[in-house]
Amino acid sequence: MLNTLDINRYLESSLFKIVLDEDGDILDMTEAVKLLMPKDFIPHHISEIFDLSLLQQIEKRLLLSKTETIADQNVLTGFLDVPNKNPEPCYIIYQQYRGRAILTIKIGEQNHKLHQLYESAYVTATMPMALVNESGYIISTNDLFSEIFPDQISKELLHLQDLFNLMVPTSAFAFEEYILKALTQETSTVKMSYTSKGIQSYQDVSLKLDCKTQMFILRIEDITERERLFDQLAHSDQLSTTGEIAASIAHEVRNPMTTLQGFLQLLEHEVTGNAKMYVSVIQDEVKRMNHILNEMLAMSKPTVDEITIFSLSVLVEDVLLLLRPKALLDQINIVNEINAKEPVLIQANPNRIKQVFVNLLKNAMEAMSAKGTLSILISETDQESVDIFISDTGVGMKEEMLETIFLPFITDKPGGTGLGLPFVKKTIQEHGGSILVTSEIGKGTVFHLSFPRVSVSL
């Protein structure tokens, strides 16, 4: 409920509201409605103030309300017909609430204006939208809105503030200021985060007051893809900066590291006991530093060199030859399958493509426990491309991880740099290929690679 801001304080004078029981008897009305009545005339039933057509529409809904719940709002049209006054065209917003009916009367409005509002706001809408009445209650929604908030829309009455409690603002936000801005300015907008079924999305939620109907129009624009692109751009800038730093420090860092490694090798033969163990630990860390530096340098290379035509199936077999000892040690079963009638040739840098497969296959093996299965399938889909599927029976990845898996410096592997898969994607794209990944928790992960194929006749 809207406790912190009394919207009625701003709008009560313009509200024409009547509260009815299920038989059409008038239980209460606002002062604005009383001013429409002749002096000393106090209506007790709706038949005293509405024309026959509008009366029948209202009574029909009152009758339905006795046997079923009318969850949405209804717009009824007709005439306000009170004694000693000319009938005035009007439309009524009918709402059911706890066995009673609330009628919001709009005087002097032509029916087609309301229909125009509905036409533009709902029928042709390409985004989730809702109508909010003067008291902050959502009285109508389009199908797209109901798809996002199905549980909330099923309730009889949903307040705008209750809806906002389901979402998280991405910056400082005050509900009162948001409403006041919609009342006094053209549009009030806030960026929100919403999580449903474990999937996070981002929306621009805007509220605008429609002057003709004195109702608010709520629009929700999905900006999830835009936010992800911004994140990727930020990571891309970070990666570019990292590449420049890596290139500039390569000579500065590698020279003293080479000297350090040489002295460590000398010390290895000079020390004994615990000191020998300490030297071994230092050597391992120096090797790890070299490995990280090499990955950073690989990421910083802007072009592909040493392009040749080679057999992809032969290259994969060479990589498997390197990894089979580890597979035997870890009790991993390797299945290598080629589904092609002719030799599968691609044009690329073989060393960089080899590193791509080393990274992917090594990651797959590390994701599995003993007796897991690593499968590699090379398949010719057409004459222009070749597909490679690398699948494992490992732990799988969550949806959140899949969305960021190719971004630099993001990893869930202990001791990982987060640069392996960004290198993989960058290298594949530089060679005109593509990479996709699917995963299921508890069942495993599949990487789908595609490369342009070179004809055997060449």
C-alpha positions in Angstrom: 0.0 0.0 0.0 1.1 3.5 -0.7 1.8 4.8 2.8 4.7 7.1 2.3 3.0 9.2 -0.4 -0.7 10.1 -0.4 -1.5 10.3 -4.1 -5.1 11.2 -3.3 -3.8 14.5 -1.8 -3.0 15.6 -5.4 -5.9 14.0 -7.2 -8.9 13.6 -4.9 -10.6 16.8 -6.3 -10.7 15.3 -9.8 -11.8 11.8 -8.8 -15.4 10.7 -9.4 -15.7 7.4 -7.5 -18.6 5.4 -6.3 -18.5 2.2 -4.1 -21.3 -0.3 -4.7 -22.4 -3.5 -3.1 -23.2 -6.6 -5.1 -26.8 -5.5 -5.6 -25.9 -2.1 -7.0 -26.7 -0.1 -3.9 -24.4 2.9 -3.4 -22.4 2.6 -0.3 -20.2 5.6 -0.7 -19.1 8.3 -3.1 -16.5 11.0 -3.3 -17.2 14.7 -2.8 -16.6 15.2 -6.5 -19.5 12.9 -7.4 -21.8 14.6 -4.9 -21.2 17.9 -6.6 -22.6 16.4 -9.8 -25.9 15.7 -8.1 -28.8 18.2 -7.9 -29.2 19.9 -4.6 -30.6 17.7 -1.8 -30.5 14.7 -4.1 -28.8 11.7 -2.6 -28.9 8.6 -4.9 -29.1 5.2 -3.2 -28.9 2.9 -6.3 -27.0 3.2 -9.6 -30.4 3.1 -11.5 -30.9 6.6 -10.3 -27.8 8.1 -12.0 -27.0 6.1 -15.1 -28.9 5.5 -18.4 -30.4 2.1 -19.1 -27.5 0.9 -21.4 -24.8 1.7 -18.8 -26.9 0.4 -16.0 -27.3 -3.0 -17.7 -23.5 -3.2 -18.3 -22.8 -2.6 -14.6 -25.5 -5.0 -13.4 -24.2 -7.7 -15.6 -20.8 -7.4 -14.0 -22.3 -7.3 -10.5 -24.1 -10.5 -11.3 -20.9 -12.2 -12.5 -19.1 -11.0 -9.4 -21.4 -13.1 -7.2 -20.2 -16.4 -8.8 -16.6 -15.6 -10.0 -13.8 -13.1 -9.4 -13.3 -10.4 -12.0 -9.6 -9.9 -11.7 -9.1 -7.3 -14.4 -10.7 -3.9 -14.9 -13.6 -3.2 -17.4 -14.3 -0.1 -19.3 -18.0 0.7 -19.7 -19.5 3.5 -21.7 -22.8 5.3 -21.5 -24.4 8.4 -20.0 -24.6 10.0 -16.5 -28.3 10.7 -16.2 -29.3 12.5 -13.0 -32.6 14.4 -12.3 -33.0 17.9 -13.7 -29.7 17.8 -15.7 -28.9 16.9 -19.3 -27.4 13.4 -19.8 -23.6 13.6 -20.1 -21.5 11.1 -22.0 -19.1 9.2 -19.7 -17.1 6.1 -19.4 -16.6 4.1 -16.2 -13.7 2.0 -15.1 -15.2 -0.9 -13.2 -13.1 -2.7 -10.5 -14.1 -5.5 -8.1 -12.6 -5.5 -4.6 -13.6 -7.7 -1.7 -17.2 -8.2 -2.7 -17.6 -4.6 -3.7 -17.4 -2.7 -6.9 -15.5 0.6 -7.4 -16.7 2.8 -10.2 -14.3 5.5 -11.5 -16.4 7.9 -13.6 -14.9 10.0 -16.4 -17.2 12.8 -17.4 -17.4 14.4 -20.8 -14.8 12.2 -22.4 -15.7 10.7 -25.8 -15.5 6.9 -26.0 -13.1 6.9 -29.0 -10.4 8.7 -27.0 -10.2 5.9 -24.6 -10.1 3.4 -27.4 -7.3 5.3 -29.0 -5.4 5.1 -25.8 -5.9 1.3 -25.6 -5.0 1.0 -29.3 -1.7 2.7 -28.9 -0.9 1.4 -25.5 -1.8 -2.3 -25.8 -2.7 -3.6 -29.3 0.4 -2.3 -31.1 2.7 -2.4 -28.1 6.0 -4.3 -28.5 6.9 -4.0 -24.8 5.3 -4.9 -21.5 2.8 -2.2 -20.5 0.2 -1.6 -17.8 -2.4 1.0 -16.8 -2.1 2.4 -13.3 -5.0 4.3 -11.7 -4.8 7.5 -9.6 -4.3 5.6 -6.4 -1.4 3.6 -7.7 -3.2 0.3 -8.5 -2.5 -1.6 -11.7 -5.9 -2.0 -13.3 -4.9 -3.4 -16.7 -1.9 -5.1 -18.4 -1.0 -6.3 -21.8 0.1 -9.9 -22.6 3.8 -9.1 -22.5 3.5 -7.7 -19.0 1.6 -10.7 -17.8 4.3 -13.0 -19.1 6.9 -11.3 -17.0 4.9 -11.1 -13.8 2.4 -14.0 -14.0 2.1 -14.7 -10.3 1.5 -11.0 -9.4 -1.0 -10.3 -12.2 -3.2 -13.2 -10.9 -3.9 -11.2 -7.7 -7.1 -9.2 -7.5 -5.3 -5.9 -6.9 -1.6 -5.1 -7.4 -0.1 -1.8 -6.2 2.7 -0.3 -8.2 4.9 -0.2 -5.1 4.4 -3.9 -4.6 5.5 -4.5 -8.1 8.6 -2.3 -7.6 9.5 -4.4 -4.5 10.0 -7.3 -6.8 12.8 -5.4 -8.6 16.1 -4.0 -7.6 17.1 -0.4 -8.7 20.6 -0.2 -10.1 21.2 3.2 -8.6 19.8 5.4 -5.8 16.0 5.3 -6.0 13.1 6.8 -4.0 9.6 5.7 -4.9 8.0 9.0 -3.8 10.3 11.0 -6.1 9.6 8.7 -8.9 5.8 9.2 -8.6 6.1 13.0 -8.1 8.2 13.3 -11.3 5.6 11.4 -13.3 2.9 13.8 -11.9 4.8 17.0 -12.6 7.0 16.1 -15.6 6.6 14.3 -18.8 8.0 10.8 -17.9 9.7 9.3 -14.9 12.2 6.5 -15.6 14.3 4.2 -13.5 16.6 1.3 -14.4 15.8 -1.9 -12.6 17.2 -5.4 -12.2 14.7 -8.3 -12.1 15.5 -12.0 -11.4 13.0 -14.7 -12.4 13.7 -18.5 -12.3 17.4 -17.8 -11.8 17.8 -15.5 -14.8 18.7 -11.9 -14.3 17.4 -9.2 -16.6 17.5 -5.4 -16.7 14.7 -3.0 -17.6 14.0 0.7 -18.0 10.7 1.2 -16.1 9.0 4.4 -17.1 5.8 6.0 -15.8 3.8 8.7 -17.6 0.6 10.4 -16.7 -2.1 10.4 -19.5 -3.8 13.7 -19.2 -7.0 12.6 -21.0 -7.8 9.7 -18.7 -5.8 10.8 -15.6 -4.3 7.4 -15.5 -0.6 6.4 -15.6 0.9 4.4 -18.4 3.7 2.0 -17.2 6.2 0.8 -19.8 8.9 -1.7 -19.2 11.7 -1.9 -21.8 14.1 -4.8 -21.7 17.7 -3.5 -21.8 19.4 -6.7 -20.8 21.3 -7.1 -24.1 22.3 -3.4 -24.1 23.7 -3.8 -20.6 25.6 -6.9 -21.6 27.1 -5.2 -24.6 28.2 -2.3 -22.3 29.9 -4.9 -20.0 31.6 -6.6 -22.9 32.8 -3.2 -24.2 34.2 -2.4 -20.8 36.0 -5.8 -20.7 37.1 -5.2 -24.3 38.7 -1.9 -23.3 40.3 -3.6 -20.3 41.6 -6.3 -22.6 43.0 -3.7 -25.0 44.8 -1.9 -22.2 46.1 -5.2 -20.9 47.5 -6.0 -24.3 49.3 -2.7 -24.5 50.7 -3.2 -21.0 51.7 -6.8 -21.7 53.6 -5.7 -24.9 55.4 -2.9 -23.0 56.5 -5.0 -20.1 57.5 -8.2 -22.0 61.2 -7.3 -22.3 61.3 -5.6 -19.0 59.9 -8.6 -17.1 61.3 -11.5 -19.1 64.9 -10.5 -18.9 65.1 -10.5 -15.0 63.0 -13.6 -14.9 65.4 -15.4 -17.2 68.3 -14.3 -14.9 66.3 -15.4 -11.8 65.6 -18.8 -13.4 69.3 -19.3 -14.2 70.4 -18.6 -10.6 67.7 -20.9 -9.3 69.0 -23.7 -11.4 72.5 -23.1 -10.0 71.1 -23.0 -6.4 69.3 -26.3 -7.0 72.7 -28.1 -7.1 74.1 -26.1 -4.1 71.4 -26.5 -1.5 70.1 -29.5 0.5 67.2 -30.3 2.8 64.4 -27.8 3.2 66.2 -25.2 1.1 66.1 -27.5 -1.9 62.4 -27.8 -1.5 62.0 -24.0 -1.3 64.0 -23.5 -4.5 61.8 -26.0 -6.2 58.7 -24.0 -5.1 60.2 -20.8 -6.4 61.0 -22.4 -9.7 57.4 -23.6 -10.1 56.1 -20.1 -9.4 58.6 -18.6 -11.9 57.3 -21.0 -14.5 53.7 -20.0 -13.6 54.6 -16.3 -14.0 56.0 -17.1 -17.5 52.8 -19.0 -18.4 50.6 -16.0 -17.4 52.8 -13.6 -19.3 52.7 -15.8 -22.4 48.9 -15.8 -22.3 48.7 -12.0 -21.9 51.1 -11.6 -24.9 49.0 -14.1 -27.0 45.9 -12.0 -26.3 47.7 -8.8 -27.3 48.6 -10.0 -30.8 46.4 -8.1 -33.2 47.0 -10.1 -36.4 47.4 -13.8 -37.5 50.6 -14.8 -39.1 52.1 -18.0 -40.7 48.9 -18.9 -42.4 49.0 -22.4 -44.0 46.6 -25.1 -45.2 46.6 -28.1 -43.0 44.4 -31.1 -41.9 42.3 -30.3 -38.9 41.8 -34.0 -38.1 45.6 -34.5 -38.0 46.1 -31.5 -35.8 43.4 -32.7 -33.4 45.1 -36.1 -33.2 48.4 -34.5 -32.5 46.8 -32.6 -29.5 45.2 -35.8 -28.2 48.6 -37.5 -28.4 49.9 -34.9 -26.0 47.0 -35.2 -23.6 46.4 -39.0 -23.6 49.0 -39.5 -20.7 47.0 -37.1 -18.5 43.8 -38.8 -19.6 45.1 -42.2 -18.6 46.3 -40.8 -15.3 42.9 -39.2 -14.6 41.0 -42.2 -15.9 39.3 -40.1 -18.6 37.9 -41.9 -21.7 38.6 -40.1 -25.0 36.4 -40.7 -28.1 37.6 -39.1 -31.3 35.2 -39.3 -34.3 35.5 -38.0 -37.8 32.3 -37.7 -39.9 33.8 -36.6 -43.2 34.3 -38.3 -46.6 37.2 -36.2 -47.6 40.2 -34.8 -45.7 39.1 -31.8 -43.6 41.4 -28.9 -44.5 41.4 -25.4 -43.1 43.5 -22.3 -43.7 44.9 -20.9 -40.5 47.9 -20.6 -38.2 48.4 -24.2 -37.0 50.3 -23.3 -33.8 47.5 -20.9 -32.7 44.7 -23.4 -33.6 46.6 -26.1 -31.8 46.7 -24.0 -28.7 42.9 -23.5 -29.1 42.3 -27.2 -28.9 44.8 -27.7 -26.1 42.9 -25.1 -24.0 39.5 -26.6 -24.7 40.4 -30.2 -24.3 42.5 -29.6 -21.1 39.6 -27.6 -19.6 37.2 -30.4 -20.4 39.4 -33.0 -18.8 39.8 -30.8 -15.7 36.0 -30.5 -15.4 35.5 -34.2 -15.1 36.1 -36.8 -12.4 37.4 -40.3 -13.0 35.7 -42.4 -15.6 34.4 -39.3 -17.4 34.2 -39.2 -21.2 35.7 -36.6 -23.5 34.3 -36.6 -27.0 35.6 -34.9 -30.1 33.5 -35.0 -33.3 34.6 -33.4 -36.6 31.7 -33.2 -39.0 31.3 -31.7 -42.5 28.0 -29.9 -42.6 28.5 -28.5 -46.1 31.3 -27.8 -48.6 32.0 -24.4 -47.1 32.5 -25.1 -43.4 33.5 -27.7 -40.9 32.0 -28.2 -37.4 33.9 -29.5 -34.3 32.0 -30.6 -31.2 34.0 -31.0 -28.0 31.8 -32.4 -25.2 32.5 -33.6 -21.7 30.6 -35.4 -18.9 31.7 -32.9 -16.3 30.0 -30.8 -13.7 28.5 -28.3 -16.2 28.2 -24.6 -15.8 25.5 -22.3 -14.5 23.7 -19.8 -16.9 25.5 -16.9 -15.2 28.9 -18.4 -16.0 27.9 -19.1 -19.6 27.1 -15.5 -20.2 30.6 -14.3 -19.1 32.7 -17.4 -20.1 34.6 -15.6 -22.9 35.2 -12.4 -21.0 38.8 -11.9 -19.8 39.9 -12.4 -16.2 36.7 -14.3 -15.3 37.2 -17.8 -14.1 36.0 -20.3 -11.5 39.1 -22.4 -11.8 41.5 -22.2 -8.8 44.8 -20.6 -10.0 43.3 -19.8 -13.4 44.0 -16.5 -15.2 40.7 -16.2 -17.0 42.6 -15.6 -20.3 42.4 -19.1 -21.9 38.9 -18.9 -23.3 39.1 -15.3 -24.4 42.2 -16.3 -26.4 40.3 -19.2 -27.8 37.4 -17.0 -29.0 39.7 -14.3 -30.3 41.8 -16.8 -32.3 38.8 -18.6 -33.8 37.2 -15.3 -34.9 40.5 -14.0 -36.4 40.4 -17.1 -38.6 36.8 -16.5 -39.8 35.3 -19.1 -37.5 32.8 -19.1 -34.6 32.4 -20.7 -31.2 29.3 -21.5 -29.2 28.8 -23.2 -25.8 26.0 -25.0 -24.1 26.0 -26.6 -20.7 23.8 -28.4 -18.2 24.6 -28.7 -14.5 25.5 -32.3 -13.6 25.6 -33.4 -17.3 28.4 -31.6 -18.9 29.4 -29.0 -21.5 29.6 -28.9 -25.3 31.7 -26.4 -27.3 30.7 -26.0 -30.9 33.5 -24.7 -33.2 33.1 -23.8 -36.9 35.8 -23.0 -39.4 35.7 -22.1 -43.1 36.7 -25.2 -45.1 39.3 -25.3 -47.8 38.4 -27.4 -50.9 40.7 -30.5 -51.4 41.0 -29.5 -55.1 43.1 -26.5 -54.0 
